[in-house]
Amino acid sequence: MQAISLPQAIYDEIIAHARQGKPEEICGILRGRGTEAFELLRAKNIATERIENYDVDPQTLMKQFVFEEAGDEMMGIYHSHPVSVAWPSATDAWNAHYPDSYYLICSLEYDDAPILRAFRMLATFPDVDGEELRRVLPFRQVRRGLFGYYQAADRSTPRVLHALASDVSLPFYLVFTVDESGAVDELRFVEITEYRVEIGE
């Protein structure tokens, strides 16, 4: 498993931010280069359902252009899961708009044992009949208008996905939204790759 590097101070700050924000999800961005982070910026969570979702405020996201002018980058985006595991949800997969950034999730499922994990999430947009997939796969509505199906790496892939997912690494989400009529509007695969988090000085 490849790794990303966080200074101890940033690791501690993410956990502190998560604890301060509980029961709501918190979020922020990390400035760095490649797999190394060296600055944390807390952000405002502007999601309407902050207990189970996050949306980094635009003013903070705009900082990435300041980073780039200095030769750095927005190497990471972090958020918390106040009561669930440190693994991307279908909503997280849908909201993964920055394929070059690492997504860090801090779980406070157990208050005295926080867990921080890092992922890359890469979306692809297959040219498929979304309604047909919706009929044959056990999609779950994860929030209003958003549906998700999770394919774990240790479970057999349904036959209907064999050809479609031949170029997609496991595990992945298949997520879609619906339009005003309730029909599948946009469907995407989101591959999930975990990275080890190494803590430095």
C-alpha positions as CSV (number, residue, x, y, z in Angstrom):
1,M,0.0,0.0,0.0
2,Q,1.4,3.4,-1.0
3,A,1.5,6.1,1.7
4,I,0.9,9.8,2.3
5,S,2.9,11.8,4.9
6,L,1.4,14.1,7.5
7,P,3.2,16.0,10.2
8,Q,2.1,15.1,13.7
9,A,0.7,18.6,14.1
10,I,-1.6,18.2,11.1
11,Y,-2.7,14.7,12.2
12,D,-3.6,16.1,15.7
13,E,-5.4,19.1,14.3
14,I,-7.7,17.0,12.1
15,I,-8.7,14.9,15.1
16,A,-9.2,18.0,17.2
17,H,-11.3,19.6,14.5
18,A,-13.4,16.5,14.2
19,R,-14.0,16.3,17.9
20,Q,-14.9,20.0,18.1
21,G,-17.4,19.6,15.3
22,K,-19.2,16.5,16.5
23,P,-22.0,15.6,16.0
24,E,-21.6,17.4,12.6
25,E,-19.1,16.5,10.0
26,I,-16.2,18.9,9.6
27,C,-13.9,19.5,6.7
28,G,-10.8,21.3,5.5
29,I,-8.0,21.2,2.9
30,L,-4.3,20.3,3.1
31,R,-1.6,22.2,1.3
32,G,1.4,20.2,0.2
33,R,3.3,18.6,-2.7
34,G,2.8,15.1,-4.0
35,T,2.1,12.8,-1.1
36,E,3.4,15.2,1.6
37,A,1.2,17.7,3.5
38,F,2.6,20.7,5.3
39,E,-0.3,23.0,6.0
40,L,-3.9,22.6,7.1
41,L,-6.7,25.0,6.5
42,R,-10.0,24.5,8.3
43,A,-13.1,25.1,6.1
44,K,-16.7,25.7,6.8
45,N,-19.0,22.8,6.1
46,I,-21.8,24.4,4.0
47,A,-23.8,21.2,3.3
48,T,-27.4,21.3,4.2
49,E,-27.2,18.0,6.0
50,R,-24.0,18.4,8.0
51,I,-24.7,15.5,10.3
52,E,-24.2,13.1,7.4
53,N,-22.5,15.1,4.7
54,Y,-19.9,17.8,4.0
55,D,-19.3,20.5,1.4
56,V,-16.2,22.6,1.6
57,D,-17.0,26.3,1.3
58,P,-15.9,27.9,-2.0
59,Q,-13.6,30.5,-0.3
60,T,-11.5,27.8,1.1
61,L,-11.4,25.8,-2.1
62,M,-10.2,28.9,-4.0
63,K,-7.0,28.7,-1.9
64,Q,-5.8,26.0,-4.2
65,F,-5.0,28.6,-6.8
66,V,-2.9,30.5,-4.2
67,F,-1.1,27.2,-3.5
68,E,-0.5,26.6,-7.2
69,E,1.0,30.0,-7.7
70,A,3.6,29.1,-5.0
71,G,4.3,25.8,-6.6
72,D,2.3,23.8,-4.2
73,E,-1.1,22.1,-4.5
74,M,-4.3,21.1,-2.6
75,M,-2.9,17.7,-1.9
76,G,-5.7,16.7,0.4
77,I,-9.3,17.2,1.5
78,Y,-10.3,16.0,4.9
79,H,-13.6,15.5,6.6
80,S,-15.0,13.5,9.6
81,H,-17.4,10.7,10.1
82,P,-18.7,11.5,13.6
83,V,-20.4,8.1,14.2
84,S,-19.3,5.8,11.3
85,V,-16.2,4.1,10.0
86,A,-13.3,5.8,8.2
87,W,-14.4,4.6,4.8
88,P,-15.9,6.6,1.9
89,S,-19.7,6.6,1.8
90,A,-21.6,6.6,-1.5
91,T,-22.1,10.3,-0.8
92,D,-18.4,10.8,-0.4
93,A,-17.8,9.0,-3.7
94,W,-20.4,11.2,-5.5
95,N,-18.7,14.3,-4.1
96,A,-15.2,13.3,-5.1
97,H,-14.5,16.0,-7.6
98,Y,-10.7,16.3,-7.3
99,P,-9.1,13.1,-8.6
100,D,-5.6,14.5,-7.9
101,S,-6.2,15.1,-4.2
102,Y,-6.2,12.6,-1.4
103,Y,-9.4,12.3,0.7
104,L,-8.8,11.8,4.4
105,I,-11.6,10.6,6.6
106,C,-11.4,10.9,10.4
107,S,-13.7,8.5,12.2
108,L,-15.0,9.2,15.7
109,E,-17.1,6.1,15.9
110,Y,-15.2,5.5,19.1
111,D,-14.4,8.8,20.8
112,D,-11.3,7.5,22.6
113,A,-9.9,5.8,19.5
114,P,-10.1,8.1,16.4
115,I,-9.0,6.6,13.1
116,L,-7.7,8.6,10.2
117,R,-7.5,6.9,6.7
118,A,-6.6,8.3,3.3
119,F,-8.0,7.5,-0.2
120,R,-7.9,8.4,-3.8
121,M,-11.3,8.4,-5.5
122,L,-11.5,8.3,-9.3
123,A,-14.7,8.7,-11.2
124,T,-15.4,7.4,-14.7
125,F,-18.6,7.9,-16.7
126,P,-19.7,4.7,-18.5
127,D,-22.0,4.8,-21.5
128,V,-24.5,2.4,-20.2
129,D,-28.3,2.0,-19.7
130,G,-28.6,3.3,-16.2
131,E,-32.2,2.2,-15.9
132,E,-31.2,-1.4,-16.7
133,L,-28.6,-1.4,-14.0
134,R,-31.0,0.1,-11.6
135,R,-33.4,-2.8,-12.2
136,V,-30.9,-5.6,-11.7
137,L,-28.6,-4.2,-8.9
138,P,-29.5,-3.6,-5.3
139,F,-29.0,0.2,-5.3
140,R,-29.7,2.0,-2.0
141,Q,-31.0,5.5,-1.8
142,V,-28.4,7.2,0.4
143,R,-30.0,10.6,0.4
144,R,-32.7,12.3,-1.6
145,G,-32.1,11.9,-5.3
146,L,-28.8,10.0,-4.8
147,F,-28.5,6.2,-5.1
148,G,-25.4,4.0,-4.6
149,Y,-24.2,0.4,-5.0
150,Y,-21.0,-0.7,-3.4
151,Q,-18.8,-3.5,-4.9
152,A,-16.4,-4.8,-2.3
153,A,-13.1,-6.3,-3.4
154,D,-13.8,-9.5,-1.6
155,R,-17.2,-10.2,-3.1
156,S,-18.0,-11.6,-6.5
157,T,-19.0,-9.0,-9.1
158,P,-22.5,-9.5,-10.5
159,R,-22.6,-10.8,-14.1
160,V,-24.2,-7.6,-15.4
161,L,-21.0,-5.7,-14.4
162,H,-18.4,-8.1,-15.8
163,A,-17.9,-6.2,-19.1
164,L,-18.6,-2.7,-17.7
165,A,-16.2,-3.0,-14.8
166,S,-13.4,-4.8,-16.6
167,D,-11.3,-1.7,-16.5
168,V,-12.4,-0.5,-13.1
169,S,-10.4,-1.5,-10.0
170,L,-12.1,-3.0,-6.9
171,P,-13.5,-1.8,-4.7
172,F,-15.8,0.8,-6.3
173,Y,-19.1,2.6,-6.0
174,L,-21.7,2.8,-8.7
175,V,-23.6,6.0,-8.0
176,F,-26.3,8.0,-9.8
177,T,-28.7,10.8,-9.4
178,V,-32.2,11.1,-10.7
179,D,-34.0,13.9,-12.6
180,E,-37.3,15.5,-11.8
181,S,-39.2,12.6,-13.3
182,G,-37.2,10.0,-11.2
183,A,-35.2,8.7,-14.1
184,V,-31.5,8.0,-13.9
185,D,-29.8,11.3,-14.7
186,E,-26.0,10.8,-14.3
187,L,-24.3,7.6,-13.4
188,R,-20.6,7.0,-12.6
189,F,-18.2,4.5,-11.3
190,V,-15.9,5.7,-8.5
191,E,-12.8,3.6,-7.8
192,I,-11.5,3.7,-4.3
193,T,-7.8,3.2,-3.5
194,E,-6.5,3.4,0.1
195,Y,-3.2,5.0,1.1
196,R,-1.4,4.4,4.3
197,V,-1.1,7.5,6.5
198,E,2.4,8.0,7.8
199,I,2.9,10.5,10.7
200,G,6.1,12.5,10.8
201,E,7.5,15.3,12.9
